[in-house]
């Protein structure tokens, strides 16, 4: 087991994810893969290397660890303490993705669409939104177009860096907010 697998357990515990017991079912494993990928991309230092697979980003190393340690995952057993920065990242992820109104009915599709879009955006930042839309639609024809568009918007929110919000942009946003 890799040292920071306990950090992954702490992430799942912090997010209060409900995982199917006994043994991890497909949906639980799927959710773990997507949450860990998004956590890593958003800035939490984690070991898994992800590649694009059938249902979006997938880490073989992560799969090995949760298959070898199902009891830790099933019971979310860890003493690992997340930093305030890591908790802030997870709060943002929870707010923008897990608590999104679509997650109640379409959680798997939303997680798959967002994680796939972010994988493509981080793998090739020069891709346009149209190119990403086409790649996702081609790779995942079962995803509805509206889901891809919403997931792309959420991915932009997740990847937005506050340091890009200059005083000039803040003033412009304030002007737009005053328009009735």
C-alpha positions in Angstrom: 0.0 0.0 0.0 1.4 3.4 -0.9 1.9 5.9 1.9 -0.6 8.4 0.8 -3.4 5.9 0.3 -4.3 6.9 3.8 -4.7 10.5 2.5 -7.1 9.1 -0.1 -9.1 7.4 2.6 -9.1 10.7 4.5 -10.5 12.5 1.4 -13.3 10.0 1.1 -14.0 10.3 4.8 -14.0 14.1 4.7 -16.5 14.1 1.8 -18.6 11.6 3.7 -19.0 9.4 0.7 -21.3 6.5 1.0 -19.7 3.4 -0.4 -21.5 0.1 -0.9 -20.6 -2.6 1.6 -19.6 -5.4 1.8 -17.1 -5.3 -1.0 -16.9 -2.2 -3.2 -19.4 -2.3 -6.1 -18.7 -0.8 -9.5 -20.4 2.6 -8.6 -18.3 2.9 -5.4 -15.0 2.2 -7.3 -16.1 4.5 -10.1 -16.8 7.3 -7.6 -13.5 6.8 -5.8 -11.6 7.0 -9.2 -13.3 10.3 -10.2 -13.1 11.9 -6.8 -9.4 11.1 -6.4 -8.6 12.3 -10.0 -10.4 15.6 -9.4 -8.8 16.0 -6.0 -5.4 15.5 -7.6 -6.0 17.9 -10.5 -7.3 20.6 -8.1 -4.1 20.6 -6.1 -4.0 17.8 -3.6 -0.7 16.0 -3.8 -1.6 12.3 -4.6 0.4 9.5 -6.2 -1.9 8.0 -8.8 -1.2 8.4 -12.5 -4.4 8.6 -14.5 -5.0 7.7 -18.1 -8.2 7.9 -20.0 -10.2 4.7 -19.9 -13.7 3.5 -20.6 -15.4 5.6 -18.0 -13.0 8.5 -17.9 -9.8 9.0 -16.0 -8.6 5.8 -14.3 -5.6 4.9 -12.1 -4.5 1.3 -12.1 -2.3 1.9 -9.0 -5.3 3.3 -7.1 -7.4 0.3 -8.1 -4.7 -2.1 -6.8 -4.7 -0.2 -3.5 -8.4 -0.2 -2.9 -8.7 -3.9 -4.0 -5.9 -4.8 -1.5 -7.4 -2.8 1.3 -11.2 -3.0 1.0 -11.8 -2.8 4.7 -10.1 0.6 4.9 -12.2 1.9 2.1 -15.5 0.3 3.3 -15.1 1.7 6.8 -13.1 4.9 5.8 -10.6 4.0 8.5 -7.7 6.4 8.8 -6.0 8.8 11.2 -4.6 10.9 8.4 -5.3 14.6 8.9 -5.9 16.7 5.9 -4.5 20.3 5.8 -6.7 23.3 5.7 -5.7 23.8 2.0 -6.8 20.3 1.2 -10.0 20.7 3.0 -10.7 24.0 1.1 -10.1 22.1 -2.2 -12.5 19.4 -1.1 -15.1 21.9 0.0 -14.9 23.5 -3.5 -15.2 20.1 -5.1 -18.2 19.2 -2.9 -20.0 22.5 -3.6 -19.4 22.6 -7.3 -19.8 18.8 -8.1 -21.2 16.6 -5.4 -23.8 19.1 -4.2 -24.7 20.2 -7.7 -28.4 19.8 -8.4 -27.8 17.4 -11.2 -25.7 15.1 -8.9 -28.9 13.9 -7.2 -30.2 12.2 -10.3 -27.2 12.0 -12.6 -24.1 11.7 -10.3 -22.3 9.1 -12.3 -22.8 10.9 -15.6 -21.8 14.3 -14.1 -18.7 12.9 -12.5 -17.7 11.1 -15.7 -18.3 14.2 -17.9 -16.5 16.6 -15.6 -13.5 14.4 -15.0 -13.1 13.5 -18.7 -13.3 17.2 -19.7 -10.8 18.2 -17.0 -8.5 15.3 -18.2 -8.6 16.7 -21.7 -8.1 20.3 -20.6 -5.1 19.5 -18.4 -3.6 17.0 -20.9 -3.9 19.6 -23.8 -4.6 23.1 -22.6 -4.7 24.5 -26.1 -7.9 22.6 -27.0 -10.9 24.8 -27.5 -14.2 24.3 -25.8 -15.6 23.1 -29.2 -12.7 20.6 -29.5 -13.3 19.3 -26.0 -17.0 19.0 -26.6 -16.3 16.9 -29.8 -13.7 14.7 -28.1 -16.1 14.0 -25.2 -19.0 13.4 -27.5 -17.0 11.0 -29.7 -15.6 9.1 -26.7 -18.8 9.0 -24.8 -21.8 9.2 -27.2 -24.2 8.1 -24.4 -23.6 11.5 -22.6 -26.3 14.0 -23.4 -25.1 17.2 -25.0 -26.6 19.3 -22.3 -24.6 17.3 -19.7 -21.4 17.9 -21.5 -22.0 21.6 -21.7 -22.9 21.9 -18.0 -19.9 19.7 -17.1 -17.6 22.0 -19.1 -18.9 25.0 -17.3 -18.4 23.3 -13.9 -14.9 22.3 -15.0 -14.1 26.0 -15.8 -15.3 26.9 -12.3 -13.1 24.2 -10.7 -10.0 25.1 -12.7 -10.3 28.9 -12.2 -7.4 30.3 -10.3 -8.3 33.3 -8.1 -5.0 34.9 -8.8 -6.2 35.6 -12.4 -8.9 37.8 -10.9 -7.2 41.2 -11.3 -8.5 44.4 -9.9 -9.5 45.4 -13.4 -11.6 42.3 -13.9 -13.1 42.7 -10.4 -14.3 46.2 -11.4 -15.8 45.0 -14.6 -17.6 42.2 -12.8 -19.0 44.7 -10.3 -20.2 46.9 -13.2 -22.0 43.9 -14.8 -23.5 42.9 -11.4 -25.1 46.4 -11.1 -26.9 46.0 -14.3 -30.6 45.2 -13.7 
